[in-house]
Amino acid sequence: MILIIYKKATLKYEILEKYTAGIELVGAEVKTLRKKLGNLDGSRVIVRGGEVFVVGMTIPPYQANNTPKEYDPARTRRLLLTKREIKELANAEMKKRLTIVPLSVYNDRHLLKMQVAIVHGKNKADKREYLKRKDAQREAQRALGSKH
């Protein structure tokens, strides 16, 4: 079950390849994400020193009154991937015009996972074309739905 999603990712970026990663979280952050609170807007994934981190992801405190004062909702969180996947992401990060972004956080039985993707930025014309195609699909769906 998808808990939080980066809705504008398909509009802003052309997705080239997807990966599934575990997330290193504190207990209260897990509870917050299970309540579907959190934000992936503006976040990205970086590879440093053979490890992968998500930067810019915000997870608000679970209980504001019981949260420690040093809790940072936008702290850098480590992602858990295989060595091969880390190497692939590091190579993609080195290439020009490629970025790694988180797409969603979801439940996999009792574990929380994050779907990350290697993406290529779209220009304005590509974005307009995507929106036109999406509107046409919506209209076609409405037309099919009204006939039945």
C-alpha positions in Angstrom: 0.0 0.0 0.0 1.4 3.4 -1.0 1.8 5.7 1.9 3.2 8.9 0.3 3.9 9.7 -3.3 5.8 12.4 -5.3 2.9 13.3 -7.6 4.8 15.8 -9.8 7.6 13.3 -10.6 6.0 12.0 -13.8 5.3 15.6 -14.9 8.8 17.0 -14.2 10.9 13.9 -15.2 11.1 11.1 -17.7 11.6 7.9 -15.7 14.4 5.8 -17.0 14.9 3.1 -14.3 13.3 2.3 -11.0 14.8 0.7 -7.8 13.3 -0.4 -4.5 15.2 0.6 -1.3 14.8 0.2 2.4 14.8 3.3 4.5 16.7 3.7 7.8 14.1 5.4 10.1 13.5 6.2 13.8 10.5 4.5 15.4 8.4 7.7 15.5 9.1 8.3 11.8 7.7 4.9 11.0 4.4 5.7 12.8 4.2 9.1 11.1 4.6 7.5 7.6 2.1 4.8 8.4 -0.4 7.6 9.1 0.4 8.8 5.5 2.1 12.0 6.7 5.3 13.2 5.0 6.4 15.0 1.9 8.7 14.0 -1.0 8.3 17.3 -2.9 11.7 18.7 -3.8 13.6 15.7 -2.4 16.4 13.9 -4.2 18.8 10.9 -3.7 22.5 11.3 -3.5 25.3 8.7 -3.4 28.3 9.5 -1.1 31.0 7.2 0.1 29.4 4.0 -1.1 26.1 4.9 0.6 22.8 6.3 -0.7 20.9 9.0 1.1 17.6 10.8 0.5 17.8 14.6 1.0 14.9 17.0 1.4 12.3 14.4 2.5 10.3 15.8 5.4 8.6 13.7 8.0 6.8 15.7 10.7 7.0 14.6 14.3 4.5 11.9 15.3 3.5 13.6 18.6 4.7 17.2 18.6 4.7 17.4 22.5 6.7 14.2 23.0 9.2 14.8 20.2 12.8 15.6 21.3 13.9 19.2 20.7 16.8 18.1 18.5 14.5 16.2 16.0 14.9 17.4 12.5 12.0 16.6 10.1 14.1 17.2 7.0 17.2 15.2 8.1 19.2 13.1 5.6 18.1 9.5 5.8 20.1 6.5 4.6 18.7 4.1 2.0 19.4 0.4 1.9 20.4 -1.0 -1.4 22.6 -3.8 -2.7 26.2 -3.0 -3.7 25.4 -3.5 -7.4 22.4 -1.1 -7.2 24.5 1.5 -5.4 27.2 1.3 -8.1 24.5 1.7 -10.8 23.1 4.8 -9.0 26.6 6.3 -8.5 27.3 5.9 -12.3 24.0 7.5 -13.2 24.7 10.4 -10.8 28.0 11.1 -12.6 26.3 11.4 -16.0 25.1 14.8 -17.1 21.4 15.6 -16.9 20.5 12.5 -14.9 19.0 12.8 -11.4 17.9 10.3 -8.8 14.5 11.1 -7.2 12.3 9.2 -4.7 8.9 8.3 -6.3 7.0 6.9 -3.3 7.1 5.3 0.1 5.1 2.2 0.6 4.4 -0.8 2.9 5.9 -4.2 2.0 4.2 -6.4 4.6 5.7 -4.9 7.9 8.6 -3.0 6.3 8.6 0.5 4.8 10.3 0.7 1.3 11.0 3.6 -1.0 10.8 3.5 -4.7 13.6 5.6 -6.3 14.2 6.3 -10.0 16.9 7.5 -12.3 15.3 10.3 -14.2 15.9 12.8 -17.0 14.4 16.3 -16.7 11.7 17.2 -19.2 11.6 20.5 -21.0 8.5 22.7 -21.3 7.3 21.2 -24.6 7.6 17.6 -23.1 5.5 18.7 -20.1 2.8 20.2 -22.3 2.7 17.1 -24.5 2.4 14.9 -21.3 -0.5 17.0 -20.0 -2.3 16.9 -23.4 -2.0 13.2 -23.6 -3.3 12.8 -20.0 -6.3 15.0 -20.8 -7.1 13.0 -23.9 -7.0 9.8 -21.9 -9.3 11.3 -19.3 -11.8 12.4 -22.0 -11.7 9.0 -23.7 -12.4 7.4 -20.3 -15.3 9.7 -19.7 -16.7 9.0 -23.1 -16.5 5.2 -22.5 -18.0 5.6 -19.1 -21.0 7.6 -20.2 -22.0 5.1 -22.9 -22.4 2.2 -20.4 
